[in-house]
Amino acid sequence: MTRTFSLLAVVVVGCSSQGNTFPNDGGSPTDSGNPSDQSAPNDTGTQFGDASLSDASDAGGTTTVYANTDDTLYSLDPQTNAITLIGAFAGMGGGTNDNVATDVAVNSSGDVYVNTPSAIYKATLPTTPPGTVNLTKLSPISLKTGQRFYALGFTPAGALATGEVLIGGDGYGELYSIDTTNGSTIDLGNFGPDPSHATYNFALSGDIVFYVDSSSNPTGLATVRPCKVQTTTCLTSDDYLVAIDMAALANAYKTSTPAASLRKGIYGGTTNGDGPGTGYADLFGLGVWEGTVFAFARKTTTNATPLLLTINTTTGQATVVSSNFSFTNGWSGAGVTTSVTVTIPPPN
């Protein structure tokens, strides 16, 4: 299933579920983290690593990762793990399932985009944070019955088309390209069969992030989990970190035909096995910086509090960096600019 909350980095690099049904949840099938199942509290900041934005870098800097809750944008300094309040979102609404921010994405110019389950927005950040993050609605997303969007990220220029392409993930675990001018979508597929469990596919459970690796190749990561084919039942609440098959993604985009699998490999897994997973569920935000993978977990039935974690790309397992945040609803998404170079190795 998918649930899209994202983590966003100002450096221009571009969100899991725990229960059994994904369409009604912001990444988690049956948990209370579904953005449409709750009213978002007014976040006042985080108790962990508070810093002024100038300490972490300004909105046009090179060391900022963005992360969001349902209603507020934050920045993460990936060198110090300091988290800074940027401001509450203003301007959402006007449509069904259009009142919570489920993810963020950043393009190569450092422009911040925000999605709700049903629409795409462009953000204007405050000149001097904290302040208001004003959202301008670009387009509603063309939706199928019961569909909601959660994950968001830009692919680097040249990966799918001449320019960057906005990719979103829906509550059923599929990836789609999204046209920001009219909201039209192309189904690009899911993450393919789970070799260890017949009748199960790996479906997007949390977030996606795209970047350029040290060899100048477009690359992507996602958090997924095995879910029963054509049902809303997931096998486990544990999220897995996987590499995205960019060639399969590009072919699906070019032919408008969903890929049989978008999974390049599982971090910490084997060729024919699942691996141990990250050890955590509801990783709704995903971000990268140099050799580090950051994950942002929502407070749900599996997580007692919102979490900031890092994921080991050798073992695939996650470690908690902080669980001390003053807001209660938890992280919804994250993202980083597509123009940043990342040195994360491919999965074994």
C-alpha positions as CSV (number, residue, x, y, z in Angstrom):
1,M,0.0,0.0,0.0
2,T,1.1,3.5,-0.2
3,R,1.0,6.4,1.9
4,T,2.7,9.4,0.8
5,F,4.3,11.8,3.2
6,S,7.6,13.2,2.1
7,L,10.9,14.6,3.1
8,L,12.3,17.4,1.2
9,A,15.7,18.9,0.9
10,V,16.5,22.4,-0.3
11,V,19.3,21.0,-2.2
12,V,17.0,19.8,-4.8
13,V,16.5,16.1,-4.1
14,G,12.9,15.2,-4.2
15,C,6.8,9.2,2.5
16,S,4.0,3.3,5.4
17,S,1.5,1.4,6.5
18,Q,0.9,-0.9,9.2
19,G,-2.5,-2.5,9.0
20,N,-4.3,-4.3,6.3
21,T,-6.0,-1.7,4.1
22,F,-4.2,1.0,2.3
23,P,-6.7,3.1,0.4
24,N,-7.9,5.0,3.4
25,D,-4.5,5.8,5.0
26,G,-1.7,8.2,4.5
27,G,0.6,5.4,4.0
28,S,-0.7,3.1,6.5
29,P,-3.7,0.9,5.9
30,T,-5.5,0.9,9.2
31,D,-3.5,3.1,11.5
32,S,-4.5,6.4,13.0
33,G,-1.9,8.2,10.9
34,N,-4.3,8.5,8.0
35,P,-4.3,12.3,7.4
36,S,-7.9,12.1,6.4
37,D,-8.8,10.4,9.7
38,Q,-7.7,13.2,12.0
39,S,-7.6,16.9,12.4
40,A,-4.1,18.1,12.2
41,P,-2.9,19.9,15.4
42,N,-1.2,23.2,15.2
43,D,2.4,22.2,15.4
44,T,4.6,24.5,17.4
45,G,7.9,23.1,16.7
46,T,10.2,20.2,17.8
47,Q,12.0,19.8,21.0
48,F,14.8,18.0,19.2
49,G,17.8,19.9,17.8
50,D,16.0,23.2,17.5
51,A,18.1,25.7,15.6
52,S,17.6,28.9,13.7
53,L,17.3,28.3,9.9
54,S,20.5,30.3,9.4
55,D,22.2,27.7,11.5
56,A,21.1,24.9,9.2
57,S,21.3,26.9,6.0
58,D,18.7,29.1,4.3
59,A,16.0,27.9,1.9
60,G,18.4,28.2,-1.0
61,G,21.3,26.5,0.7
62,T,23.0,23.2,0.0
63,T,22.5,21.3,3.3
64,T,18.8,21.5,4.0
65,V,16.4,18.6,3.9
66,Y,12.7,19.4,4.2
67,A,10.2,17.4,6.2
68,N,6.5,18.0,6.9
69,T,3.7,17.1,9.2
70,D,0.1,17.4,8.1
71,D,0.2,21.2,8.4
72,T,3.7,22.4,9.0
73,L,7.1,22.5,7.2
74,Y,10.4,21.9,8.9
75,S,14.1,21.7,7.8
76,L,16.7,19.2,8.8
77,D,20.4,19.9,8.7
78,P,21.8,16.5,7.7
79,Q,25.2,17.3,9.1
80,T,24.0,18.0,12.6
81,N,20.5,16.5,12.6
82,A,19.2,19.9,13.9
83,I,15.5,20.3,13.0
84,T,14.1,23.8,12.5
85,L,10.5,25.1,12.2
86,I,9.9,26.9,8.9
87,G,6.2,27.5,9.3
88,A,2.6,26.4,9.0
89,F,1.1,25.9,5.6
90,A,-1.6,28.3,4.4
91,G,-3.8,27.9,1.3
92,M,-4.8,24.2,1.3
93,G,-8.4,23.2,0.7
94,G,-11.1,23.6,-1.8
95,G,-11.6,19.9,-2.6
96,T,-12.2,16.5,-1.2
97,N,-9.2,15.2,0.8
98,D,-7.4,18.4,0.2
99,N,-6.9,19.7,3.8
100,V,-3.6,18.0,4.9
101,A,-0.1,18.0,3.4
102,T,1.0,14.4,2.7
103,D,4.4,15.1,1.2
104,V,6.9,17.5,-0.2
105,A,9.3,17.4,-3.1
106,V,12.1,19.7,-4.3
107,N,13.2,20.4,-7.9
108,S,16.7,21.2,-9.1
109,S,16.0,24.9,-8.7
110,G,15.1,24.5,-5.0
111,D,11.4,25.1,-5.5
112,V,9.3,23.3,-3.0
113,Y,6.2,21.4,-4.0
114,V,3.5,20.1,-1.7
115,N,0.8,17.5,-2.3
116,T,-2.4,16.7,-0.5
117,P,-4.2,13.4,-1.3
118,S,-5.9,15.1,-4.2
119,A,-3.9,18.2,-5.4
120,I,-0.5,19.6,-6.1
121,Y,0.7,23.0,-4.7
122,K,3.8,25.1,-5.0
123,A,5.1,26.6,-1.8
124,T,6.5,30.1,-1.1
125,L,8.7,30.0,2.0
126,P,8.9,32.8,4.5
127,T,11.8,35.2,4.0
128,T,12.7,35.0,7.7
129,P,11.5,31.7,9.3
130,P,9.5,30.9,11.2
131,G,6.6,32.3,9.3
132,T,3.8,31.3,7.0
133,V,4.4,28.8,4.1
134,N,2.0,30.0,1.5
135,L,0.7,27.4,-1.0
136,T,-0.5,28.1,-4.5
137,K,-2.7,25.4,-6.0
138,L,-1.3,24.2,-9.3
139,S,-3.9,21.5,-10.2
140,P,-6.1,18.9,-8.7
141,I,-4.8,15.4,-9.4
142,S,-6.8,13.2,-11.7
143,L,-8.1,10.4,-9.4
144,K,-9.6,7.0,-9.8
145,T,-12.3,5.8,-7.5
146,G,-11.0,5.6,-3.9
147,Q,-7.5,6.8,-4.9
148,R,-5.5,9.2,-2.8
149,F,-1.9,10.4,-3.3
150,Y,0.7,10.5,-0.5
151,A,4.3,10.2,-1.7
152,L,6.0,12.8,-3.9
153,G,9.4,13.3,-5.6
154,F,11.0,14.8,-8.7
155,T,13.2,12.6,-11.0
156,P,16.4,14.3,-12.2
157,A,16.3,15.9,-15.6
158,G,17.0,13.3,-18.3
159,A,15.9,10.3,-16.2
160,L,12.4,10.1,-17.7
161,A,12.2,13.1,-20.0
162,T,14.3,16.1,-20.9
163,G,13.2,17.9,-17.8
164,E,12.4,16.8,-14.3
165,V,9.2,14.7,-13.8
166,L,7.0,14.8,-10.7
167,I,6.3,11.3,-9.4
168,G,3.6,10.5,-6.8
169,G,2.6,7.3,-4.9
170,D,-1.0,6.4,-4.1
171,G,-2.7,4.5,-1.3
172,Y,-2.6,1.3,-3.3
173,G,1.2,1.2,-3.6
174,E,1.5,2.3,-7.2
175,L,3.8,5.1,-8.6
176,Y,2.4,7.6,-11.1
177,S,3.8,10.5,-13.0
178,I,1.8,13.7,-12.3
179,D,1.5,16.6,-14.7
180,T,1.7,19.8,-12.6
181,T,-0.2,21.8,-15.2
182,N,-3.3,19.7,-15.4
183,G,-3.1,17.0,-12.8
184,S,-3.1,14.1,-15.4
185,T,-1.3,10.9,-14.3
186,I,0.4,7.9,-15.9
187,D,0.4,4.6,-13.9
188,L,4.1,3.5,-13.7
189,G,3.6,0.3,-11.8
190,N,4.4,-1.1,-8.3
191,F,7.5,-2.9,-6.9
192,G,6.7,-6.4,-8.2
193,P,6.1,-9.9,-6.7
194,D,7.4,-10.8,-3.3
195,P,9.6,-13.9,-4.1
196,S,9.1,-15.2,-0.6
197,H,5.3,-15.0,-0.5
198,A,3.1,-16.1,-3.4
199,T,0.2,-13.8,-4.3
200,Y,1.9,-10.8,-2.6
201,N,3.5,-7.8,-4.2
202,F,5.8,-5.2,-2.8
203,A,3.8,-2.0,-2.7
204,L,4.9,1.5,-1.9
205,S,4.2,2.0,1.8
206,G,5.7,5.4,2.7
207,D,7.8,7.6,0.4
208,I,10.1,8.0,-2.6
209,V,13.2,10.0,-3.2
210,F,15.3,10.5,-6.4
211,Y,18.8,11.9,-6.9
212,V,22.0,11.6,-8.9
213,D,24.6,9.1,-7.7
214,S,28.4,9.5,-7.7
215,S,28.6,8.2,-11.3
216,S,26.0,10.8,-12.4
217,N,23.3,8.2,-12.9
218,P,19.7,9.0,-11.8
219,T,18.8,6.8,-8.9
220,G,15.8,6.4,-6.6
221,L,14.8,4.9,-3.2
222,A,11.5,3.9,-1.7
223,T,10.0,2.3,1.4
224,V,7.8,-0.7,0.6
225,R,6.0,-3.7,2.2
226,P,4.5,-6.9,0.9
227,C,0.7,-6.6,0.3
228,K,-1.6,-9.2,-1.2
229,V,-2.3,-8.8,-4.9
230,Q,-5.5,-7.0,-5.7
231,T,-6.5,-6.7,-2.0
232,T,-5.8,-4.3,0.8
233,T,-4.1,-6.8,3.1
234,C,-0.4,-6.3,3.9
235,L,1.8,-9.1,5.2
236,T,3.8,-7.2,7.7
237,S,4.0,-3.8,9.4
238,D,7.7,-3.7,8.7
239,D,8.9,-1.3,6.0
240,Y,11.7,-2.3,3.6
241,L,14.1,0.1,1.9
242,V,14.5,-0.7,-1.8
243,A,16.3,0.8,-4.8
244,I,14.0,1.9,-7.7
245,D,14.7,0.4,-11.1
246,M,15.1,3.7,-13.1
247,A,15.2,1.9,-16.5
248,A,11.8,0.2,-15.7
249,L,10.4,3.5,-14.5
250,A,11.6,5.3,-17.7
251,N,10.1,2.6,-19.9
252,A,6.8,2.7,-18.1
253,Y,6.7,6.5,-18.5
254,K,7.6,6.4,-22.2
255,T,5.1,3.6,-23.1
256,S,2.4,4.6,-20.6
257,T,2.4,0.9,-19.5
258,P,2.8,0.0,-15.8
259,A,6.1,-1.8,-15.1
260,A,6.0,-5.5,-14.0
261,S,8.3,-4.4,-11.2
262,L,10.0,-1.1,-10.2
263,R,12.2,-2.9,-7.6
264,K,16.0,-2.9,-8.3
265,G,16.9,-4.6,-5.1
266,I,16.2,-4.7,-1.3
267,Y,18.7,-3.2,1.1
268,G,19.8,-5.9,3.5
269,G,17.9,-8.5,1.5
270,T,19.0,-11.4,-0.7
271,T,18.4,-12.0,-4.3
272,N,15.3,-14.2,-3.7
273,G,14.4,-13.1,-0.2
274,D,12.9,-10.1,1.6
275,G,15.6,-9.5,4.1
276,P,14.9,-8.3,7.7
277,G,13.3,-5.0,6.8
278,T,14.0,-1.7,8.6
279,G,12.4,-2.9,11.9
280,Y,10.0,0.1,11.8
281,A,6.7,0.8,10.2
282,D,5.0,4.0,8.9
283,L,8.1,5.6,7.4
284,F,6.2,8.3,5.7
285,G,9.2,10.6,4.9
286,L,12.4,9.6,3.2
287,G,15.4,11.7,2.4
288,V,19.1,11.3,1.5
289,W,22.3,13.3,2.0
290,E,25.7,12.1,0.9
291,G,25.9,8.6,2.3
292,T,23.0,8.8,4.8
293,V,19.3,7.8,4.4
294,F,16.9,9.6,6.7
295,A,13.4,8.3,7.5
296,F,10.6,10.1,9.2
297,A,8.0,8.0,11.0
298,R,4.5,8.9,11.9
299,K,3.0,8.3,15.3
300,T,0.7,5.3,14.7
301,T,-0.4,2.1,16.4
302,T,3.2,0.8,15.8
303,N,5.1,3.9,16.8
304,A,4.4,5.5,20.2
305,T,5.9,8.8,19.1
306,P,7.0,10.5,15.8
307,L,10.5,9.3,14.9
308,L,13.6,10.5,13.1
309,L,15.7,7.6,11.9
310,T,18.6,6.7,9.7
311,I,18.6,3.5,7.6
312,N,21.8,1.3,7.3
313,T,22.2,0.5,3.6
314,T,24.2,-2.6,4.4
315,T,21.8,-4.3,6.8
316,G,18.6,-2.4,5.7
317,Q,17.8,-1.8,9.3
318,A,16.9,1.5,10.9
319,T,18.2,3.3,14.0
320,V,16.3,6.0,15.9
321,V,18.0,9.3,16.0
322,S,15.3,11.1,18.0
323,S,11.8,10.5,19.3
324,N,11.5,13.8,21.2
325,F,9.1,16.0,19.2
326,S,6.5,18.4,20.6
327,F,3.9,17.8,17.9
328,T,1.7,14.8,18.3
329,N,0.4,13.8,14.8
330,G,3.9,12.9,13.4
331,W,5.7,13.2,10.2
332,S,3.9,13.0,6.9
333,G,6.7,13.3,4.3
334,A,10.1,14.6,3.3
335,G,12.3,15.4,0.3
336,V,15.6,16.6,-1.1
337,T,16.6,18.3,-4.4
338,T,17.3,16.2,-7.4
339,S,20.6,18.0,-8.1
340,V,22.4,16.8,-5.1
341,T,25.0,14.0,-5.5
342,V,24.5,11.0,-3.2
343,T,27.0,8.3,-2.4
344,I,24.7,5.5,-1.3
345,P,25.8,2.1,-2.8
346,P,23.3,-0.1,-4.6
347,P,21.7,-2.9,-2.7
348,N,23.6,-6.2,-2.6
